[in-house]
Amino acid sequence: MKKRRVFIRPALLLPLLCVFFLLAADKEKIPPMPAEVSGNAVASLKNGIEVYSLMGIGPKKTWDDISNKMYVLRFKTGKWTEGRAVPGVAGRLGSSAIGARGKVFLFGGYVVDGQGNEFTVGDVNAFLADEHKWYRGEDIPVPVDRAVIGENHDRYIYLVGGRSKNGPVNNVQVYDAEKNTWSQATPLPGTPVFGHAGGLVDDAIVYVDGARKNPAAGAPYVASDECWMGKIDKKDPDKIEWSKLPPHPGPGRFGIVAGAAEGRRILFSGGTVSPHNFKGLDYEGKLAEISAMTFEFEVRGARWETISEDTIDARADSGGILNTALGPIILGGMLKNGAASARVLVLPKK
């Protein structure tokens, strides 16, 4: 009798490799990045098999400790490597990144000079992972930093709000990754903010909190607690129907780490109870307090749910939550003691 041969498709090997890596890891921990960093942008490719940390500030928290380095973790090896640095003479903070069309797209951010002055830039860079090359895209029409980012249909990338040279803006800027062109979508209906958090899933953008201009005397910015959802028109990517959401669990915060997740959910974790600068200090010069709250918004049911009120190793100022075979993760960011971290946090599940 002839033996039957069994062939395993290559695509099925990836989850098996990830399971092997998980079992080999100590208590489901992922190796730390090669360097401590916060204010970094993050992205993933190949269904979360590769994750990227780009730029950010190191442990000294000084202007000359802002890096343009890129670190890459490939789950099939379980090791971090240093990729090709982001083009440009200076590193950036508060940039937004996302994976789409087999590339990592990197938008905006700000640079800091020796006197501590911050300058928002409109740079657009795309990294072709398979070719290990960067190329320059069309600049952002309204340069922004610390904006919410999301992609739709592996083509349209949305930059939601953010800070420009004159303060927060209500622009929703849409980058067509196929044509390398920009358009302006329906603007934000609420108070313009930056350092807010959110994501895009199932043709819906959700964002919360951030910093808004202070109408009273004192600090120039205060924390916002507004929550909004925008439904993208299926025929017109620039048409968005915005509606206000009820408050999320916990108070309004700045620098929450967030991102789209499986099951039509958007996850939110950490952040600080007051706006802060790149050193982690609030307007009184005190270290900003980090929240340990992790929660989610279920788009289908249009409801908030608390996941943990005491998240271990809570963070702020990492570029987003990434989906991987091990679950949602956060790369680096600022810890409760104000230090930049190299650790990778695997978020708790419901």
C-alpha positions in Angstrom: 0.0 0.0 0.0 1.4 3.4 -1.0 2.0 5.8 1.8 0.1 9.1 1.6 2.3 12.2 1.7 1.2 15.1 3.7 2.2 18.6 2.7 2.1 21.6 5.0 1.5 24.9 3.3 4.2 27.5 4.1 1.6 29.9 5.3 0.6 27.4 8.0 4.2 27.2 9.3 4.2 30.8 10.5 1.7 30.2 13.4 3.7 27.0 14.3 6.9 29.0 14.5 5.3 31.5 16.7 3.9 28.8 19.0 7.4 27.3 19.2 8.8 30.8 20.1 6.1 31.2 22.8 6.8 27.9 24.4 10.5 28.6 24.4 10.1 32.0 26.0 10.2 32.5 29.7 6.6 33.1 30.9 5.5 34.4 27.5 8.1 37.3 27.6 9.4 38.7 24.4 13.1 39.7 24.4 13.7 43.4 25.1 14.6 45.8 22.3 18.4 46.6 21.8 17.9 50.0 23.5 15.5 51.9 25.8 13.3 54.2 23.9 10.1 56.2 24.4 8.2 58.6 22.0 8.9 55.9 19.3 6.7 55.1 16.4 5.7 51.4 15.9 4.3 49.3 13.1 3.9 45.6 12.1 4.0 43.6 8.9 3.1 40.1 7.7 0.1 39.7 10.0 2.2 40.6 13.1 5.1 38.3 12.3 7.4 41.3 12.1 7.3 44.3 14.4 9.1 47.6 14.1 10.2 50.4 16.5 11.3 53.6 14.9 13.2 56.5 16.4 12.3 58.0 19.8 14.3 59.2 22.8 16.7 57.3 24.9 17.3 57.1 28.7 19.1 60.4 29.0 15.9 62.2 27.9 18.0 65.0 26.2 17.7 66.5 22.7 20.9 64.7 21.6 19.5 61.4 22.7 16.7 61.4 20.1 17.5 58.6 17.7 16.7 57.8 14.0 17.4 54.1 14.6 15.0 51.3 13.6 14.7 48.0 15.5 13.0 44.9 14.0 11.8 41.8 15.7 11.1 38.8 13.4 9.1 36.2 15.3 10.4 33.4 13.2 13.9 33.9 14.8 12.8 35.5 18.1 15.6 38.0 17.8 15.8 41.8 17.4 18.0 43.3 14.7 18.9 46.9 13.9 17.5 47.8 10.5 18.3 50.7 8.2 18.0 54.0 10.0 15.2 56.4 9.1 16.6 58.9 6.5 17.4 62.4 7.7 20.0 64.2 9.8 18.0 64.1 13.0 15.7 61.7 14.9 12.1 62.5 15.6 9.5 62.1 18.4 5.8 61.8 18.1 5.8 60.3 14.6 3.0 58.0 13.4 3.7 54.7 11.7 1.7 51.9 10.2 2.1 48.8 8.0 0.3 48.7 4.7 0.9 47.2 1.2 4.0 45.3 2.5 5.7 48.6 3.6 6.1 50.5 6.9 4.9 54.1 6.4 6.2 56.8 8.8 4.6 60.2 9.1 5.6 63.5 10.6 6.7 64.0 14.2 8.9 66.7 15.7 12.6 67.4 16.1 14.2 69.1 19.1 17.1 71.5 19.1 19.8 72.2 21.7 17.6 74.8 23.4 14.7 72.4 23.7 12.6 74.0 21.0 10.3 71.7 19.1 9.7 71.8 15.4 6.9 69.7 13.7 7.9 68.2 10.3 5.9 66.9 7.4 8.2 64.1 6.3 6.7 60.9 4.8 9.0 57.9 4.6 8.2 54.3 3.5 10.3 51.3 4.2 10.2 48.4 1.8 10.9 45.5 4.1 11.8 42.9 1.5 14.3 45.2 -0.2 15.6 46.9 3.0 15.2 50.3 1.4 13.6 53.6 2.4 12.0 56.0 -0.1 10.4 59.4 0.3 6.7 60.0 -0.1 4.6 63.1 -0.6 4.9 65.4 2.4 1.9 65.8 4.7 -0.1 68.8 3.6 -0.5 70.0 7.2 2.5 68.7 9.1 1.6 67.1 12.5 3.0 65.2 15.4 1.3 62.9 18.0 -1.6 62.2 15.7 -3.8 59.1 15.7 -3.2 56.8 12.7 -5.1 54.0 11.0 -5.3 52.2 7.7 -8.3 51.1 5.7 -8.5 48.4 3.0 -4.7 48.2 2.9 -4.6 51.5 0.9 -5.9 54.6 2.7 -4.0 55.8 5.8 -5.7 58.3 8.1 -3.8 60.9 10.2 -6.4 62.1 12.7 -5.7 65.5 14.4 -2.4 66.1 16.0 -0.2 69.1 16.7 1.0 71.5 14.0 3.2 74.6 14.3 0.3 76.7 15.7 -1.1 74.0 18.0 -3.7 71.2 17.7 -5.6 70.9 14.4 -8.9 69.2 13.5 -7.7 68.0 10.1 -8.2 64.4 9.0 -5.6 63.8 6.3 -5.9 60.8 4.1 -2.8 59.3 2.4 -3.5 57.1 -0.7 -0.6 54.6 -0.4 -1.3 53.3 -3.9 -1.1 56.7 -5.6 1.2 58.6 -3.1 -1.3 61.4 -2.9 -3.1 63.3 -0.1 -6.7 64.4 0.4 -8.6 66.1 3.3 -11.5 64.1 4.9 -14.4 65.4 7.0 -12.6 67.3 9.9 -12.9 66.4 13.6 -16.1 67.9 15.1 -14.7 68.1 18.7 -12.0 70.2 20.3 -8.7 69.9 18.4 -6.3 67.7 20.3 -2.9 66.1 20.1 -1.4 63.2 22.1 -4.8 61.6 21.8 -5.2 57.8 21.2 -7.3 55.5 19.0 -7.3 53.4 15.9 -9.3 52.3 12.8 -11.2 49.1 12.4 -14.1 48.0 10.3 -14.4 51.3 8.5 -14.6 53.1 11.9 -12.2 55.6 13.5 -12.3 55.9 17.3 -10.2 58.4 19.2 -10.2 59.6 22.8 -8.6 62.2 25.1 -5.3 64.0 24.4 -4.3 67.6 25.1 -6.4 70.6 24.2 -5.7 74.3 24.6 -6.4 75.7 28.0 -9.0 78.5 27.8 -8.0 79.7 31.3 -4.8 81.1 32.7 -2.0 78.7 33.7 -0.8 75.7 31.7 -1.1 76.1 27.9 -2.7 72.7 27.5 -5.0 70.5 29.7 -6.2 66.9 29.3 -9.3 66.3 27.2 -11.9 63.7 28.0 -13.8 63.7 24.7 -14.5 60.4 22.9 -15.5 60.3 19.2 -16.2 57.7 16.5 -16.2 58.3 12.8 -17.8 56.0 10.2 -16.0 56.1 6.9 -18.3 56.1 3.8 -17.7 52.8 1.8 -17.7 54.7 -1.5 -15.9 57.9 -0.5 -12.8 57.5 1.8 -12.9 61.3 2.5 -16.4 61.3 3.8 -16.7 60.5 7.6 -19.8 60.7 9.8 -18.7 61.6 13.3 -20.6 61.0 16.5 -19.8 61.6 20.1 -19.2 58.5 22.4 -20.0 58.2 26.1 -17.0 58.5 28.4 -14.5 55.7 28.6 -13.4 54.0 31.8 -11.3 56.3 34.0 -10.4 60.0 33.5 -9.1 61.7 30.4 -5.4 61.1 29.7 -2.5 62.1 27.5 -0.2 59.7 25.6 -2.4 56.6 26.0 -1.0 53.7 23.9 -3.7 52.4 21.6 -4.4 50.4 18.4 -6.8 48.3 16.5 -7.2 44.7 17.6 -8.9 41.5 16.5 -12.6 41.2 16.9 -13.4 44.7 15.8 -11.9 46.2 18.9 -9.6 49.1 19.7 -7.4 48.7 22.8 -6.2 51.5 25.1 -3.6 51.3 27.8 -1.7 53.6 30.2 -1.1 57.2 29.4 -0.7 60.1 31.9 -3.3 62.1 33.8 -1.8 65.4 32.6 0.0 66.5 29.4 3.8 66.3 29.6 6.9 67.1 27.5 9.4 64.7 26.0 11.1 64.4 29.3 7.9 63.2 31.0 7.4 66.3 33.0 4.1 68.2 33.3 3.8 72.0 33.2 4.7 72.2 36.9 7.9 70.4 36.3 6.7 67.2 38.0 6.9 63.7 36.7 3.6 62.9 35.0 1.6 60.1 36.7 0.9 57.1 34.6 -2.4 55.3 34.7 -2.5 51.6 35.0 -5.9 51.3 33.2 -6.3 49.1 30.1 -9.7 49.2 28.4 -11.2 48.6 25.0 -14.0 49.8 22.7 -16.0 47.2 20.8 -17.1 48.8 17.5 -19.8 46.2 16.7 -21.5 46.7 20.1 -20.5 50.3 20.5 -19.5 49.9 24.1 -16.5 50.3 26.4 -15.1 47.5 28.6 -12.4 47.6 31.2 -9.8 44.9 30.8 -7.5 45.8 33.8 -7.5 48.6 36.3 -4.0 47.6 37.5 -2.0 46.8 34.4 1.5 45.5 35.3 4.3 47.6 33.7 1.9 50.3 32.4 3.3 52.7 29.8 2.8 56.0 28.0 4.4 57.5 24.9 4.8 54.3 22.8 3.5 54.7 19.2 0.7 52.1 19.5 -0.5 48.7 20.3 0.5 46.0 17.8 -1.3 42.7 17.1 1.0 39.6 17.0 0.7 35.9 17.3 1.3 36.3 21.1 -1.4 38.9 21.4 -1.4 42.7 21.6 2.0 44.2 22.5 3.6 47.5 23.4 7.2 48.3 22.4 9.1 50.5 24.8 7.6 53.7 26.0 7.8 55.6 29.3 7.5 53.8 32.6 6.0 55.0 35.9 9.4 56.3 37.1 9.8 58.4 33.9 12.4 56.1 32.4 12.4 54.9 28.8 12.0 51.2 28.5 13.4 48.5 26.2 10.8 45.9 27.4 8.0 44.5 25.4 4.7 44.4 27.2 2.2 41.7 26.3 -1.2 43.1 27.3 -3.6 41.2 29.5 -6.6 39.5 27.9 -10.2 39.8 28.9 
